[in-house]
Amino acid sequence: MKRAYYSNTIQNFIEDNDSRILGELSLYHTYALEELQRNAWIGQIEVLKEQLIQFQAGKIYFEFAIPRMGKRVDIIIIIKHIIFVIEFKVGDNTYGNHAIEQVIDYTLDLKNFHQGSHNTTLIPVLVSTHAQDFENEQVDIDAYVTAAKTNRYNLGTYLKKVLENSNGNEIDTFAWENSIYKPTPTIVEAAQALYKGHNVKEISRSDSGAINLSRTADCLNEVIEYSKTHSKKSICFVTGVPGAGKTLAGLNIANERMKSDEDEHAVFLSGNGPLVAVLREALTRDEVLTAKTKGELLTKKQAAIRANAFIQNIHHFRDDNLISTKEPVEKVVVFDEAQRAWTNEKATSFMKVKKGIADFNMSEPEFLIDVMNRHEDWCTIICLIGGGQEINTGEAGLEAWISALKDHYSEWDIHYSDLIIENDNYIRNKDIKRWVTNNGIKEQDLHLAISIRSFRSEQLSNFIHELLELNFNNAQSLFNQIKKDFPIVITRDLDIAKNWLRGMAKGTERTGVVGSSGARRLRPFGIDVKNEIAPSNWFLDGKEDVRSSYFLEIVATEFDIQGLEIDWVCLTWGADFFMDNDQWGYQKFKGSKWQNINQDIIRQYLKNAYRVLLTRARQGMVIFIPEGSEIDHTRPIFLYDGTYDYFKKLGIPELLTKVFKERKPEFNTSSYKQVKANNQPKTEVNRTQNKQLHLKLNEAIKRKE
């Protein structure tokens, strides 16, 4: 893939013929070239030739690819030690907030995922050609709180001012443009990219420190091809730490097999309702938008039909095959979060009460294997297993799958990673471990060992594990390793926590509030964990929508967010899971009081719920642990203080009240674009004040550490 449609030294660009530049841009443009795009390029060329004439050295790139986002930066200019990331709005007379966020997103993406940009200075710049002059402050640019704002007449002056007032090592442009791009997409971005035809190698990191997702894909493809060639029935267990990319691996293989051989009818199945809803909606919206960009007409209903066929609810698959005893059309089936499949007791009870099937007597794993076993020739099941992530009563875990194979389908080929033997989070029963060891095929590439969700720190999931298991020294050591790259802070004030999220998030980075479904006594703080969310709105809608996570009003529980992620999380800690005398306490709220949880399995579900919540952030997390109450018997002080003290002893810094009490969050909604345009200077003053307060906080935390 050509990184940029057109690139040249600044001096050669200035001397180059306008028509030749336009022709090269048009040659690589993949969509039908509309008059609007052509005129935009003409305007950019004209402005840039006028404004860059004063620079003797440097390089310019038009339409530079941002692979993770599937988009291109209008212009990148590299002069000496600075990379200017430029978004052009030819003809605009205001500095639109959407454009500001867009160029900040591009800049952050390069900074985070483009190896050549990690240790360089990147500055986002918005050029609204007909807007008024704006006085840019360098402090805002450095941390990407906003973008520099210039017009067609002062762009060159701004670039020159920045270069004169900064220093650094000159950038080797050849090395920069050829350096590795290692994206870590969200599961939504990944699904959209795969759906468009990209493969997992293009959208996933490939550094040697992580087991490459493409190797997992290769291993699964080999199993499928062998099964197909030799008429074998096979099952693969793909395991991994939270955020390691299990769902991405599953989506990738389903997408690959669906396209490589339509007769296989590969399908991605999940019992995770919110995940299915969010991914289907994301794929539908993206396909409609892509069609519109190409000048094609595609209704949302038409797009949804295809998306719904690719990603299906596992319970619908189950129910369809209850009605029919024929072999299913699908030859390759990916079961996401297979550890959540139901036990024999829960499945039997459900079938009797809800479906009226009195003689059903199987666990859900056994039934699903039985359905695929109807094929006379071959089939492959791929189970994506999260160790220690069973969060609800009746979830069977990996043991139920192995037991079904052992008792009824021992002729199947079983492929697994040795982690399911070594780690008790997967299998605890020694007899089952022994059987799968003797009857299965160990595959190293079927375990994803490193989290790619938290791209800032690969050790986050290990830290959370040690924290929950109360391995204090290990947890403290790991926290010291991750704290620089993955900020975790605690507070006892919810407003402070929300302001921290607003201060940390840049561009369109998503923020949200999460909490345990059992944290019933967070209601005095306006947090109602029993209030159901609309997952598609919470995860996909913009900052102007009150239903979105951005508004920090609606809390998502472990059931809403498992398998998904956002950039910055506020975890509201409840009294259902608390520290008391150096041990975790477990309880549930019933009626008007707390009741102790004594069953080991229910305790494990609760701990796993917090494991899920603690591993949902991609970039950082604030943990809100409220103060107890002396007058409310349901919120005694000790239920909260022990947990707070535990985190403090680990070294997790406290947010300083006096700093955040002063912070006023930036008003940000597209419904008031005209008001913002009329009041631009005041908005920028507020942004500057917010940034200065944020810098003070960072300095204060460093001093405290």
matplotlib code that plots the C-alpha trace (Angstrom):
import matplotlib.pyplot as plt

x = [0.0, 1.3, 1.5, 0.8, -0.9, 1.8, 5.0, 8.0, 10.5, 9.0, 11.1, 10.3, 6.6, 6.7, 8.3, 6.1, 3.3, -0.1, -1.8, 0.8, 0.3, -3.5, -3.1, -1.0, -3.5, -6.4, -4.5, -4.3, -7.8, -9.8, -13.3, -15.0, -13.4, -16.0, -15.8, -15.7, -12.6, -10.8, -11.5, -10.2, -6.9, -6.6, -7.2, -4.6, -2.0, -2.5, -2.3, 0.7, 2.8, 2.2, 2.9, 5.8, 8.0, 10.0, 11.2, 14.4, 14.2, 11.5, 9.1, 5.4, 2.9, -0.7, -3.3, -1.1, -2.6, -3.8, -4.4, -6.1, -8.7, -9.0, -8.6, -6.0, -4.5, -4.9, -1.3, 1.8, 4.7, 8.1, 10.5, 13.6, 12.5, 8.7, 5.9, 2.9, -0.3, -2.7, -6.4, -7.6, -11.1, -11.0, -13.6, -14.5, -14.7, -14.8, -12.6, -15.1, -14.9, -15.4, -12.3, -10.3, -11.1, -10.4, -6.8, -6.1, -7.2, -4.8, -2.0, -2.6, -2.8, 0.6, 2.1, 0.8, 1.1, 3.6, 7.0, 8.8, 6.5, 6.9, 9.7, 9.1, 7.1, 3.8, 1.6, -2.0, -3.0, -6.4, -6.4, -9.7, -8.8, -11.3, -11.3, -10.0, -6.5, -6.2, -3.5, -2.2, -0.7, 2.1, 1.1, -2.2, -0.5, 2.0, -0.7, -3.2, -5.9, -6.7, -5.2, -3.4, -5.7, -4.6, -5.9, -4.6, -2.6, -0.8, -0.1, 3.6, 4.0, 2.7, 5.0, 8.0, 7.2, 7.0, 10.3, 12.0, 10.7, 11.5, 14.5, 15.2, 16.9, 16.3, 13.9, 15.2, 12.2, 13.1, 13.3, 10.2, 8.0, 9.2, 9.0, 6.6, 3.0, 1.8, -1.9, -4.0, -7.6, -10.6, -12.7, -15.2, -12.5, -11.1, -14.5, -15.0, -11.6, -12.0, -15.4, -14.0, -11.5, -8.4, -6.6, -5.5, -1.8, -2.7, -4.6, -2.8, 0.6, 3.4, 6.1, 8.2, 7.1, 3.5, 2.3, 1.1, -2.6, -1.7, 0.1, -3.1, -5.0, -2.5, -2.8, -6.6, -6.6, -4.3, -6.6, -9.6, -7.8, -6.6, -10.2, -11.6, -9.1, -9.2, -12.9, -12.2, -14.2, -12.1, -12.4, -9.9, -9.7, -8.2, -7.3, -5.8, -5.5, -8.2, -7.8, -5.4, -7.5, -9.5, -12.6, -10.5, -9.0, -12.4, -13.8, -10.8, -11.1, -14.8, -14.3, -11.5, -13.3, -16.5, -14.7, -12.3, -15.0, -18.6, -19.7, -18.2, -20.7, -18.4, -20.1, -19.2, -21.5, -21.7, -23.9, -22.7, -25.8, -24.2, -21.2, -23.4, -25.6, -22.6, -20.7, -23.7, -24.6, -21.1, -20.7, -24.1, -23.3, -19.8, -21.1, -23.7, -21.2, -18.7, -21.3, -22.2, -18.6, -18.4, -21.6, -23.7, -27.1, -27.4, -30.1, -29.4, -31.8, -29.9, -26.6, -28.0, -29.0, -25.4, -24.0, -26.5, -25.6, -21.9, -22.4, -25.1, -26.4, -25.5, -28.9, -30.6, -28.3, -29.1, -32.9, -32.8, -31.1, -33.6, -36.3, -34.5, -32.4, -30.7, -27.0, -26.5, -25.3, -22.3, -19.1, -16.9, -18.4, -16.7, -18.1, -17.1, -16.7, -17.4, -16.7, -20.1, -22.0, -24.5, -24.1, -26.3, -28.5, -29.1, -29.6, -32.0, -34.0, -34.2, -35.3, -38.0, -39.4, -38.9, -39.0, -41.3, -38.7, -39.0, -36.5, -33.6, -30.6, -27.4, -25.1, -25.0, -21.5, -22.6, -25.6, -23.6, -21.0, -23.9, -25.3, -22.1, -21.5, -24.5, -22.2, -21.3, -17.9, -16.1, -16.5, -14.5, -15.6, -13.4, -14.0, -12.7, -12.1, -11.4, -9.8, -11.4, -14.1, -17.2, -19.4, -22.9, -24.5, -24.7, -21.8, -20.0, -16.5, -14.0, -14.4, -17.9, -16.6, -13.8, -16.2, -18.6, -15.8, -14.5, -17.9, -19.5, -17.2, -13.8, -13.2, -13.0, -9.5, -8.9, -6.4, -5.5, -2.7, -0.8, -2.1, -5.4, -3.4, -1.0, -3.5, -6.3, -8.4, -9.2, -9.5, -9.4, -10.4, -7.3, -9.0, -10.1, -6.7, -5.1, -7.6, -7.2, -3.4, -3.5, -6.1, -5.5, -2.9, -1.0, -0.7, 1.4, -0.2, -3.7, -2.9, -2.7, -0.4, -0.2, -3.0, -3.3, -6.3, -4.2, -1.6, 0.1, 1.0, 1.2, 1.4, -1.9, -3.8, -1.0, -1.2, -5.0, -4.6, -2.0, -4.2, -7.2, -5.3, -3.8, -0.3, 0.8, 4.5, 3.9, 1.1, 3.1, 6.1, 3.9, 2.2, 5.5, 6.2, 2.9, 2.1, 4.2, 2.4, -1.0, -2.2, -4.4, -5.6, -8.1, -10.5, -13.4, -15.2, -17.2, -17.1, -13.3, -13.2, -15.3, -13.3, -10.1, -11.6, -12.5, -9.0, -7.2, -9.2, -8.2, -10.0, -12.7, -11.1, -14.1, -14.8, -17.3, -18.4, -18.6, -19.6, -20.5, -24.0, -24.0, -23.0, -26.5, -25.6, -24.0, -27.4, -26.9, -24.2, -26.5, -25.2, -28.0, -26.4, -29.9, -30.7, -30.3, -28.3, -28.6, -25.2, -25.1, -25.8, -23.4, -20.5, -21.0, -22.8, -21.1, -20.5, -23.8, -25.9, -27.0, -27.2, -23.5, -20.8, -19.3, -21.9, -20.7, -24.3, -25.2, -23.2, -22.3, -21.9, -19.7, -22.5, -22.7, -19.0, -17.5, -15.7, -15.7, -13.5, -13.2, -10.2, -10.6, -12.7, -14.1, -14.7, -17.1, -16.3, -19.2, -19.6, -20.3, -16.6, -14.5, -11.2, -11.5, -8.5, -6.4, -9.0, -11.7, -15.3, -18.2, -21.8, -25.0, -27.7, -31.2, -34.2, -32.8, -29.6, -26.4, -26.1, -22.8, -21.9, -20.5, -20.5, -17.1, -18.4, -20.6, -17.6, -15.5, -18.2, -18.0, -14.3, -14.4, -16.9, -14.3, -11.6, -13.7, -14.3, -10.7, -9.5, -11.8, -9.7, -7.3, -5.4, -6.1, -8.5, -9.7, -11.3, -13.9, -14.4, -17.0, -16.8, -18.8, -21.7, -22.3, -26.0, -26.7, -26.5, -26.1, -22.9, -20.7, -17.3, -15.3, -16.8, -14.9, -11.9, -10.2, -10.3, -9.1, -6.2, -5.2, -4.9, -3.0, -0.5, 0.0, 1.2, -1.9, -2.0, -4.9, -6.4, -6.1, -9.5, -8.4, -7.1, -10.1, -12.7, -11.6, -11.8, -14.7, -15.2, -15.1, -18.6, -18.6, -21.7, -22.5, -26.0, -24.5, -21.9, -23.1, -23.0, -19.4, -18.4, -19.7, -18.0, -14.7, -12.2, -14.0, -14.0, -10.3, -9.6, -11.5, -9.5, -6.3, -7.4, -8.4, -5.1, -3.1, -5.1, -4.4, -0.7, -0.8, -2.5, 0.3, 2.9, 1.2, 0.9, 4.6, 5.5, 3.3, 4.9]
y = [0.0, 3.4, 5.4, 8.8, 9.6, 12.2, 13.0, 15.3, 17.6, 21.0, 22.8, 20.2, 20.4, 24.2, 23.8, 20.8, 21.4, 21.7, 19.4, 16.7, 16.8, 16.7, 13.8, 11.8, 12.4, 11.3, 8.2, 6.7, 7.8, 4.6, 6.2, 8.0, 11.4, 14.0, 17.7, 18.6, 16.5, 17.8, 21.4, 20.7, 19.4, 22.4, 24.8, 22.9, 23.0, 26.7, 27.6, 25.4, 26.6, 30.2, 29.4, 27.0, 29.0, 30.4, 26.9, 25.6, 22.1, 19.6, 17.1, 17.1, 14.2, 14.4, 11.9, 10.0, 6.7, 6.0, 2.2, 1.6, 4.3, 3.4, 7.1, 9.5, 12.7, 15.6, 16.8, 15.9, 18.4, 17.4, 20.3, 19.8, 18.2, 18.8, 16.8, 18.9, 16.9, 19.1, 19.0, 21.3, 22.9, 24.8, 27.5, 27.3, 30.5, 28.9, 26.4, 23.5, 21.3, 18.1, 19.0, 19.8, 16.3, 14.7, 16.0, 15.3, 11.7, 11.4, 12.9, 10.6, 7.6, 8.3, 9.0, 5.8, 3.3, 4.6, 3.6, 6.5, 9.0, 7.7, 10.0, 13.0, 16.2, 16.0, 19.1, 18.9, 21.9, 22.9, 25.1, 26.8, 28.9, 31.7, 31.9, 34.8, 34.9, 33.0, 33.3, 29.8, 28.9, 26.3, 24.7, 23.5, 21.9, 19.8, 17.7, 17.7, 19.4, 21.3, 21.9, 24.9, 27.0, 28.9, 30.2, 30.5, 33.6, 32.7, 29.0, 29.6, 32.2, 29.7, 26.9, 29.2, 30.4, 26.9, 25.9, 29.0, 28.4, 24.7, 22.4, 18.7, 16.2, 16.5, 13.8, 11.3, 11.4, 8.3, 6.3, 7.9, 7.1, 3.5, 2.8, 0.1, 0.9, -1.3, -0.5, -1.8, -1.3, -1.5, -4.5, -2.3, -0.8, -4.3, -5.8, -2.9, -3.3, -7.1, -6.7, -4.4, -7.0, -6.2, -9.1, -9.4, -8.8, -5.3, -4.2, -5.8, -5.3, -7.6, -6.8, -9.7, -9.2, -10.3, -13.6, -12.5, -12.8, -13.9, -16.9, -17.9, -17.4, -19.6, -22.4, -22.3, -22.4, -25.4, -27.3, -26.4, -27.4, -30.7, -31.5, -30.7, -32.8, -35.8, -35.7, -35.1, -33.3, -30.9, -28.4, -25.7, -23.9, -20.4, -18.9, -15.7, -13.0, -10.3, -8.0, -10.3, -10.3, -13.6, -12.0, -10.4, -13.8, -15.3, -12.5, -12.8, -16.6, -16.4, -13.6, -15.4, -18.7, -17.0, -15.3, -18.1, -20.8, -19.7, -23.4, -23.5, -20.8, -19.8, -17.8, -15.9, -16.8, -15.1, -15.3, -11.8, -9.8, -6.3, -7.4, -8.7, -5.6, -3.2, -5.0, -5.5, -1.8, -0.7, -2.8, -1.6, 2.1, 1.8, 0.0, 2.7, 5.4, 3.7, 3.3, 7.0, 7.9, 5.9, 7.5, 4.4, 4.0, 1.5, 1.5, 0.7, -2.2, -3.7, -3.3, -4.9, -8.1, -8.9, -7.8, -9.9, -13.0, -12.6, -12.1, -14.1, -14.7, -18.1, -18.7, -18.2, -20.8, -23.1, -22.6, -23.1, -26.5, -27.5, -27.3, -29.3, -32.5, -31.9, -31.0, -27.2, -25.4, -24.0, -26.1, -23.6, -22.1, -19.7, -19.6, -16.4, -16.4, -20.1, -20.2, -18.6, -21.5, -23.0, -26.0, -29.0, -27.8, -24.3, -25.5, -28.3, -25.9, -23.3, -25.8, -27.2, -23.8, -21.6, -24.1, -26.8, -29.5, -31.8, -34.5, -32.2, -33.3, -31.8, -28.9, -26.2, -27.2, -30.8, -29.7, -27.4, -30.1, -32.5, -30.1, -29.9, -33.7, -34.1, -33.5, -36.8, -35.6, -32.8, -29.6, -27.4, -25.7, -22.8, -21.9, -18.6, -19.0, -16.3, -17.8, -16.5, -14.6, -16.6, -13.9, -15.4, -18.3, -21.3, -20.5, -23.8, -22.7, -24.7, -27.9, -28.5, -28.5, -31.0, -33.2, -33.4, -34.4, -37.0, -38.6, -38.4, -37.2, -38.6, -39.3, -35.5, -33.9, -31.6, -28.7, -26.6, -24.5, -25.8, -22.8, -24.6, -27.3, -25.0, -22.3, -23.2, -20.3, -22.6, -26.2, -27.1, -30.7, -32.9, -35.8, -33.6, -32.0, -35.5, -36.6, -33.6, -33.9, -37.6, -37.1, -33.6, -31.8, -29.0, -25.9, -23.0, -20.5, -21.0, -18.9, -15.2, -14.3, -10.5, -7.9, -5.7, -3.8, -1.8, -0.9, 1.4, -1.4, -5.1, -5.9, -4.5, -7.8, -9.4, -6.5, -6.9, -10.7, -10.2, -7.4, -9.6, -12.6, -10.4, -11.1, -7.7, -7.7, -8.9, -6.4, -3.5, -4.4, -4.6, -1.4, 0.4, -1.0, 0.2, 3.5, 5.6, 4.4, 3.4, 5.9, 4.5, 6.8, 6.7, 9.2, 9.4, 12.1, 11.1, 14.6, 14.6, 11.2, 12.5, 15.6, 13.5, 11.5, 14.7, 16.0, 12.9, 12.1, 13.8, 14.0, 11.4, 9.0, 7.4, 7.8, 6.0, 5.0, 1.3, -0.6, -4.0, -5.2, -6.0, -2.5, -1.6, 1.0, 3.4, 4.8, 7.7, 8.9, 8.8, 5.4, 2.9, -0.4, -1.8, 0.7, -1.1, 0.6, 0.6, -0.9, 0.5, 4.0, 3.8, 2.5, 4.1, 7.4, 10.7, 13.4, 15.1, 12.1, 11.8, 8.0, 7.7, 6.8, 10.3, 11.9, 9.9, 9.5, 5.9, 3.2, 0.0, -3.2, -6.2, -7.8, -4.7, -4.3, -7.8, -8.3, -4.6, -1.7, 2.1, 4.4, 5.9, 4.2, 5.4, 2.2, 2.9, 0.5, -1.0, -2.5, -5.9, -6.7, -5.1, -5.5, -6.5, -7.6, -8.2, -10.5, -9.9, -9.8, -10.9, -9.9, -9.2, -6.6, -8.1, -6.1, -3.5, -5.1, -6.9, -10.7, -12.6, -14.8, -18.1, -20.3, -20.5, -20.5, -17.4, -15.6, -16.5, -15.0, -11.7, -11.6, -12.2, -9.4, -7.0, -8.6, -7.8, -4.2, -3.6, -4.7, -2.6, 0.5, 0.9, 4.0, 4.7, 4.3, 6.2, 4.2, 5.9, 4.4, 6.4, 7.5, 5.4, 6.8, 7.1, 7.4, 4.9, 1.3, 0.0, 2.0, 1.6, 3.2, 0.0, -1.4, 1.2, 2.3, -1.1, -1.2, 2.4, 1.7, -1.4, 0.6, 3.4, 0.8, -0.5, 3.0, 4.0, 7.9, 9.8, 12.6, 16.0, 17.5, 21.1, 20.8, 19.1, 21.0, 24.1, 22.3, 23.1, 20.5, 21.8, 22.2, 19.9, 19.3, 19.6, 20.9, 24.3, 24.8, 28.3, 29.4, 28.0, 29.8, 33.1, 32.6, 31.1, 33.2, 32.4, 28.7, 28.7, 30.5, 27.8, 25.1, 26.8, 27.0, 23.4, 22.4, 24.4, 22.8, 19.4, 20.1, 21.2, 17.9, 15.9, 17.8, 17.4, 13.6, 13.3, 15.3, 13.0, 9.9]
z = [0.0, -1.0, 2.3, 0.6, -2.7, -3.3, -1.5, -2.3, -0.8, -0.1, -2.8, -5.4, -4.6, -5.0, -8.5, -9.5, -12.0, -10.4, -13.0, -12.4, -8.7, -9.1, -11.6, -9.1, -6.3, -8.6, -9.7, -6.2, -5.1, -4.7, -4.8, -7.7, -7.8, -7.0, -7.9, -4.2, -3.6, -6.7, -5.7, -2.2, -3.6, -5.9, -2.9, -0.8, -3.5, -4.0, -0.3, 0.4, -2.5, -1.2, 2.5, 2.2, -0.2, 2.8, 3.8, 2.2, 3.5, 4.5, 3.0, 2.3, 2.1, 0.7, 1.8, 4.3, 5.4, 9.0, 8.7, 12.1, 11.3, 7.6, 6.8, 5.5, 6.8, 4.3, 4.7, 6.7, 6.6, 8.2, 8.7, 10.8, 14.1, 13.8, 12.2, 11.4, 10.9, 8.9, 8.3, 5.6, 5.4, 2.1, 2.1, 5.8, 7.8, 11.3, 13.2, 13.5, 16.6, 14.5, 12.4, 15.5, 17.0, 13.7, 13.3, 17.0, 16.4, 13.5, 15.5, 18.5, 16.2, 14.7, 18.1, 19.6, 16.7, 14.2, 15.3, 13.6, 15.4, 19.0, 20.0, 17.8, 18.2, 16.3, 16.1, 14.9, 12.7, 11.4, 8.3, 7.8, 4.7, 5.2, 9.1, 11.1, 12.6, 15.9, 18.6, 19.2, 22.5, 22.4, 25.8, 24.2, 21.3, 23.1, 24.9, 22.1, 24.1, 20.9, 17.5, 16.2, 14.1, 11.0, 7.8, 4.2, 5.0, 8.3, 8.1, 7.1, 9.8, 12.4, 11.2, 11.3, 14.8, 16.2, 14.6, 16.0, 19.5, 19.8, 19.2, 18.7, 16.5, 12.8, 11.5, 8.9, 6.6, 4.7, 7.9, 9.2, 6.2, 6.1, 9.8, 11.1, 11.8, 14.7, 15.3, 18.2, 17.1, 19.3, 18.7, 16.8, 14.6, 14.0, 13.0, 10.6, 9.0, 8.7, 7.2, 4.6, 3.5, 5.5, 7.2, 10.7, 9.8, 8.5, 11.6, 14.4, 16.1, 15.1, 17.6, 18.9, 22.5, 21.7, 20.2, 16.8, 16.1, 12.5, 13.9, 15.7, 12.5, 10.6, 13.2, 13.0, 9.2, 9.3, 11.6, 9.3, 6.2, 7.7, 9.0, 5.6, 3.7, 6.0, 6.8, 10.5, 13.2, 15.2, 18.0, 19.0, 22.3, 21.9, 25.3, 26.4, 29.0, 29.1, 26.1, 24.3, 21.1, 21.4, 19.8, 17.1, 16.3, 16.1, 13.9, 11.7, 11.1, 10.5, 8.0, 6.3, 5.9, 4.9, 2.0, 1.1, 0.8, 0.9, 1.2, 4.7, 5.8, 8.6, 11.3, 14.5, 17.4, 20.7, 23.8, 24.7, 23.8, 24.1, 22.0, 19.2, 19.2, 19.2, 16.5, 14.2, 14.6, 14.0, 10.8, 9.6, 10.1, 8.6, 5.5, 4.9, 5.3, 3.0, 0.4, 0.7, 0.2, -3.0, -4.2, -3.9, -2.3, 0.5, 3.1, 6.7, 6.5, 3.6, 5.4, 8.5, 6.8, 5.8, 9.2, 11.0, 9.0, 9.8, 13.6, 15.2, 18.7, 19.9, 21.5, 18.2, 16.6, 19.5, 19.2, 15.4, 15.9, 18.6, 16.1, 13.4, 13.7, 10.3, 10.1, 10.2, 7.1, 8.9, 8.7, 10.7, 13.8, 16.2, 19.7, 21.4, 25.2, 25.2, 28.9, 29.4, 28.0, 30.4, 32.8, 32.5, 35.4, 33.9, 30.3, 31.4, 33.6, 30.8, 28.2, 30.5, 31.7, 28.7, 25.8, 27.2, 26.5, 29.4, 28.3, 27.6, 29.7, 28.3, 29.1, 26.5, 25.4, 24.9, 22.9, 20.6, 19.9, 19.3, 16.7, 14.8, 15.1, 12.8, 9.9, 8.2, 6.8, 8.6, 10.7, 13.0, 16.2, 17.5, 21.2, 22.4, 26.2, 28.7, 31.9, 35.1, 33.3, 34.2, 35.8, 36.1, 37.8, 35.6, 33.3, 32.8, 31.9, 29.8, 31.9, 30.5, 27.0, 27.8, 29.8, 26.9, 24.5, 27.1, 27.7, 24.2, 21.4, 22.2, 18.4, 17.8, 17.3, 20.2, 19.8, 22.8, 24.4, 27.4, 29.4, 30.0, 31.8, 33.7, 34.8, 37.2, 35.9, 33.0, 34.4, 38.1, 37.8, 37.7, 36.0, 33.2, 32.9, 32.6, 30.0, 27.7, 28.0, 26.9, 24.1, 22.8, 20.6, 22.2, 20.1, 21.4, 19.1, 20.5, 23.6, 23.4, 26.2, 26.1, 26.3, 23.2, 24.5, 26.9, 24.2, 26.7, 29.0, 28.2, 31.9, 32.9, 33.0, 35.1, 37.5, 37.9, 38.4, 41.2, 42.8, 42.9, 44.2, 47.0, 45.9, 47.3, 46.4, 42.9, 42.4, 43.7, 41.5, 38.4, 39.2, 39.4, 35.9, 34.3, 36.1, 33.7, 30.6, 32.0, 34.5, 37.4, 40.1, 42.9, 44.4, 46.8, 44.9, 41.8, 40.3, 40.6, 38.8, 35.9, 35.5, 35.4, 32.5, 30.7, 31.2, 30.1, 27.0, 23.7, 20.4, 20.2, 22.8, 24.5, 28.2, 30.4, 33.9, 34.8, 37.9, 39.3, 38.8, 42.5, 43.6, 44.6, 47.2, 44.7, 44.1, 46.6, 44.1, 41.2, 40.0, 39.3, 38.2, 37.7, 35.0, 31.6, 28.9, 25.2, 24.3, 20.7, 21.9, 24.9, 22.8, 19.4, 19.7, 19.9, 22.6, 21.7, 22.6, 26.3, 25.9, 25.0, 27.4, 26.9, 29.1, 32.1, 33.3, 32.5, 34.1, 32.2, 34.3, 33.7, 31.6, 29.3, 28.7, 28.7, 25.4, 24.7, 25.7, 25.9, 26.2, 29.7, 32.4, 35.7, 37.8, 40.6, 43.4, 45.3, 48.8, 47.3, 47.0, 49.7, 51.6, 55.3, 57.4, 54.3, 52.7, 50.2, 51.5, 49.3, 49.7, 47.8, 48.6, 49.0, 50.2, 52.5, 53.7, 52.7, 52.9, 53.0, 50.0, 51.2, 48.1, 46.5, 43.0, 43.6, 45.2, 42.1, 39.8, 41.8, 41.7, 38.0, 37.6, 39.0, 36.9, 33.8, 35.0, 35.8, 32.4, 30.1, 29.7, 26.8, 28.1, 31.8, 34.7, 37.7, 40.5, 42.6, 46.0, 48.0, 51.6, 53.9, 55.9, 59.7, 59.3, 56.5, 57.8, 54.2, 53.7, 56.8, 56.6, 56.9, 53.6, 51.7, 53.7, 53.6, 49.8, 49.5, 51.9, 49.9, 46.7, 48.5, 49.9, 46.4, 45.4, 43.4, 43.6, 45.0, 42.9, 44.6, 45.4, 45.2, 41.7, 40.2, 42.1, 40.1, 36.7, 34.4, 31.6, 28.1, 26.6, 23.5, 21.5, 17.8, 18.6, 19.5, 16.7, 15.9, 19.5, 19.8, 16.6, 17.9, 21.2, 20.0, 22.1, 25.4, 24.5, 23.9, 27.2, 29.0, 27.2, 28.2, 31.8, 31.8, 30.3, 32.9, 35.7, 34.2, 34.1, 37.7, 38.6, 36.9, 38.7, 42.0, 41.5, 40.6, 43.8, 45.9, 44.4]

ax = plt.figure().add_subplot(projection="3d")
ax.plot(x, y, z, "-o")
ax.set_aspect("equal")
plt.show()
